[in-house]
């Protein structure tokens, strides 16, 4: 909010003040004078430690905001250590800023450097912020087929209706009809029952969500309702609520 009033000169001045602050570490008192304010799994937490962390956090937040206000992508990137830049969320933020600055190839490098958390087996945590940034970068580089493949992969891995709609929107007429059928078939075969039901109901494809082929020992709904009406026909107060 202060950026318009400060202007470039004011922002540069504030940036230098924050850099100066970062070079003045919080004074650590003698061990006997340190104040314990809590405990963690690794031991006591001291007031001077919290003050130091607060100062580091304040400086970093201010410098990233100033970098954005100045349109200085490199200054924004500098606020994160090399390993931190590989966190998918941070990599996505860096990539989007590089993309806005017309540096699409560097944005791709930032995206591809990210490290993902993995679950059991080959399952990979799906970070939509990273995925969407990657798709935008691919589009900016003219790699439309790769961007489409990424949208379809997001749909398959998470039954993401948002990515499926974006994928279908970019298909030629009539191709989208066949692709939608393929997607609904895929969702109906999903091993994740609740995820599949949620997707099919919200799409909406209620016929897909309900098509139990074989009820086994359980009677179908129509037969169940018919039997209730026969056996409890006189319970008019109940049927008035249903009808």
VEXKOL-566092 format. One record per residue (C-alpha): residue number from 0; x, y, z; chain. Coordinates in steps of 0.001 Angstrom, whole numbers, plus 500000, padded with zeros to 6 digits. Layout:
REC   nr       u       v       w  kette
REC  NUM       X       Y       Z      A
...
This chain:
REC   nr       u       v       w  kette
REC    0  500000  500000  500000      A
REC    1  502955  502322  500617      A
REC    2  504603  501648  497258      A
REC    3  502832  504416  495235      A
REC    4  503660  507045  497861      A
REC    5  507265  505910  498323      A
REC    6  508051  505630  494626      A
REC    7  511231  503999  493363      A
REC    8  513539  506205  495433      A
REC    9  511605  505598  498636      A
REC   10  511452  501863  498032      A
REC   11  515192  501712  497408      A
REC   12  515770  503657  500639      A
REC   13  513498  501287  502589      A
REC   14  515264  498327  501009      A
REC   15  518625  499597  502262      A
REC   16  517191  500167  505757      A
REC   17  516008  496550  505818      A
REC   18  519410  495301  504632      A
REC   19  521045  497352  507389      A
REC   20  518664  495802  509919      A
REC   21  519557  492311  508718      A
REC   22  523218  493097  509422      A
REC   23  522431  493946  513064      A
REC   24  521772  490572  514719      A
REC   25  519854  490409  517963      A
REC   26  522218  490524  520909      A
REC   27  522473  487242  522750      A
REC   28  522683  487813  526525      A
REC   29  524944  485787  528819      A
REC   30  523641  482273  529395      A
REC   31  522568  483056  532968      A
REC   32  520469  486008  531772      A
REC   33  518669  484250  528915      A
REC   34  514880  484064  529344      A
REC   35  513091  480801  528630      A
REC   36  509669  481367  527086      A
REC   37  508773  477808  526095      A
REC   38  509910  474313  525256      A
REC   39  510294  472302  522062      A
REC   40  511312  468728  521305      A
REC   41  514926  469898  521080      A
REC   42  514903  471762  524400      A
REC   43  514093  475224  525785      A
REC   44  513084  478173  523609      A
REC   45  514712  481468  524547      A
REC   46  513382  484984  524085      A
REC   47  516487  486118  522184      A
REC   48  516088  483195  519740      A
REC   49  512490  484190  519029      A
REC   50  513498  487833  518576      A
REC   51  516195  486800  516101      A
REC   52  513780  484616  514111      A
REC   53  511209  487408  514109      A
REC   54  513750  489895  512763      A
REC   55  514916  487521  510017      A
REC   56  511302  486842  509020      A
REC   57  510397  490548  509029      A
REC   58  513384  491469  506880      A
REC   59  512735  488693  504367      A
REC   60  509037  489547  504093      A
REC   61  509814  493235  503608      A
REC   62  512504  492609  500993      A
REC   63  510266  490250  498980      A
REC   64  507443  492824  499051      A
REC   65  509835  495605  498027      A
REC   66  511233  493433  495227      A
REC   67  507713  492880  493894      A
REC   68  506903  496585  494144      A
REC   69  510057  497411  492171      A
REC   70  509464  494604  489679      A
REC   71  512877  493208  490619      A
REC   72  512588  489455  490056      A
REC   73  516209  488737  490895      A
REC   74  515905  490514  494245      A
REC   75  512848  488402  495013      A
REC   76  514741  485195  494189      A
REC   77  517695  486261  496339      A
REC   78  515528  486126  499450      A
REC   79  515430  482332  499236      A
REC   80  518334  479953  499716      A
REC   81  519142  477530  496902      A
REC   82  517407  474568  498551      A
REC   83  514345  476635  499488      A
REC   84  513897  477572  495832      A
REC   85  513305  473880  495140      A
REC   86  510215  473764  497348      A
REC   87  507311  473442  494845      A
REC   88  505345  476406  496253      A
REC   89  508398  478705  496189      A
REC   90  509470  477420  492767      A
REC   91  505996  478258  491443      A
REC   92  506146  481795  492856      A
REC   93  509568  482367  491324      A
REC   94  508474  480945  487972      A
REC   95  505414  483191  487790      A
REC   96  507509  486282  488424      A
REC   97  510062  485254  485813      A
REC   98  507205  484620  483400      A
REC   99  505773  488087  484020      A
REC  100  509217  489521  483305      A
REC  101  509325  487744  479936      A
REC  102  511924  485222  481104      A
REC  103  510006  482053  480248      A
REC  104  513027  479786  479774      A
REC  105  514354  480703  483232      A
REC  106  510860  480146  484607      A
REC  107  510919  476617  483219      A
REC  108  514300  475982  484850      A
REC  109  512931  477172  488199      A
REC  110  509888  474927  487868      A
REC  111  511854  471850  486863      A
REC  112  514322  472311  489741      A
REC  113  511561  471745  492307      A
REC  114  511643  468655  494500      A
REC  115  508358  466907  495256      A
REC  116  507315  465002  498313      A
REC  117  506511  461384  497627      A
REC  118  504044  459076  499328      A
REC  119  503912  455317  499264      A
REC  120  505242  453602  496170      A
REC  121  505283  455803  493097      A
REC  122  502525  458128  494346      A
REC  123  503557  461774  494143      A
REC  124  502080  464684  496069      A
REC  125  500091  466854  493684      A
REC  126  500858  470530  494259      A
REC  127  498347  472418  492129      A
REC  128  500152  475758  492508      A
REC  129  503285  474192  491008      A
REC  130  501339  472273  488364      A
REC  131  499442  475357  487198      A
REC  132  502605  477458  487078      A
REC  133  504283  474768  484972      A
REC  134  501326  474663  482575      A
REC  135  501444  478448  482152      A
REC  136  505193  478312  481496      A
REC  137  504757  475603  478862      A
REC  138  502070  477677  477161      A
REC  139  504330  480732  477182      A
REC  140  507065  478692  475497      A
REC  141  504638  477557  472786      A
REC  142  504676  473966  474025      A
REC  143  500910  473620  473822      A
REC  144  500910  469830  473449      A
REC  145  502994  469478  476601      A
REC  146  500674  471867  478426      A
REC  147  497676  469786  477371      A
REC  148  499421  466603  478483      A
REC  149  500077  468224  481872      A
REC  150  496396  469181  482250      A
REC  151  495318  465632  481423      A
REC  152  497843  464218  483894      A
REC  153  496459  466467  486643      A
REC  154  492995  465173  485866      A
REC  155  494101  461538  485957      A
REC  156  496085  461862  489173      A
REC  157  493521  463871  491152      A
REC  158  490295  463690  489102      A
REC  159  490581  467469  488878      A
REC  160  487530  468873  487115      A
REC  161  489261  472256  486749      A
REC  162  492102  470770  484712      A
REC  163  489761  468572  482697      A
REC  164  487593  471556  481714      A
REC  165  490709  473500  480716      A
REC  166  491887  470515  478670      A
REC  167  488541  470086  476869      A
REC  168  488235  473823  476182      A
REC  169  491374  473706  474037      A
REC  170  490316  470747  471883      A
REC  171  488793  471115  468406      A
REC  172  485023  470735  468042      A
REC  173  483781  467143  468416      A
REC  174  487158  466003  469775      A
REC  175  486098  467343  473147      A
REC  176  483036  465062  473191      A
REC  177  485146  461944  472754      A
REC  178  487701  463187  475283      A
REC  179  484979  463887  477852      A
REC  180  483656  460331  477439      A
REC  181  487184  458992  477906      A
REC  182  487567  461078  481074      A
REC  183  484256  459948  482541      A
REC  184  485117  456320  481762      A
REC  185  488430  456811  483540      A
REC  186  486755  458359  486596      A
REC  187  484186  455562  486748      A
REC  188  486982  452972  486844      A
REC  189  488901  454821  489569      A
REC  190  489943  452812  492589      A
REC  191  489262  455820  494834      A
REC  192  485504  455493  495316      A
REC  193  484845  458728  497197      A
REC  194  487030  460820  494900      A
REC  195  485305  459330  491863      A
REC  196  481819  459916  493287      A
REC  197  482686  463503  494182      A
REC  198  483990  464176  490671      A
REC  199  481077  462516  488857      A
REC  200  478416  464242  490960      A
REC  201  480022  467684  490588      A
REC  202  480791  467347  486849      A
REC  203  477772  466571  486731      A
REC  204  477359  462993  485507      A
REC  205  474789  461548  487952      A
REC  206  474080  458558  485703      A
REC  207  477739  457563  485979      A
REC  208  477747  458093  489728      A
REC  209  474739  455755  490250      A
REC  210  475099  452872  487713      A
REC  211  475544  449882  489969      A
REC  212  475422  446978  487579      A
REC  213  474676  444186  490063      A
REC  214  473035  444774  493448      A
REC  215  473779  441191  494550      A
REC  216  471680  440248  497579      A
REC  217  470328  443792  497894      A
REC  218  467202  444795  496025      A
REC  219  467409  447809  493650      A
REC  220  466000  451088  494884      A
REC  221  462753  450851  492885      A
REC  222  462019  447396  494278      A
REC  223  462884  448568  497798      A
REC  224  460497  451535  497546      A
REC  225  457722  449371  496105      A
REC  226  458055  446926  499003      A
REC  227  457929  449752  501557      A
REC  228  454741  451045  499980      A
REC  229  453162  447604  500176      A
REC  230  454207  446829  503737      A
REC  231  453653  450308  505200      A
REC  232  450894  451692  503021      A
REC  233  448854  452938  506006      A
REC  234  451580  455235  507379      A
REC  235  450156  458271  505645      A
REC  236  452101  460817  507736      A
REC  237  455386  459296  506535      A
REC  238  454385  459102  502871      A
REC  239  453143  462694  502947      A
REC  240  456692  463772  503798      A
REC  241  458150  461688  500966      A
REC  242  455680  462774  498316      A
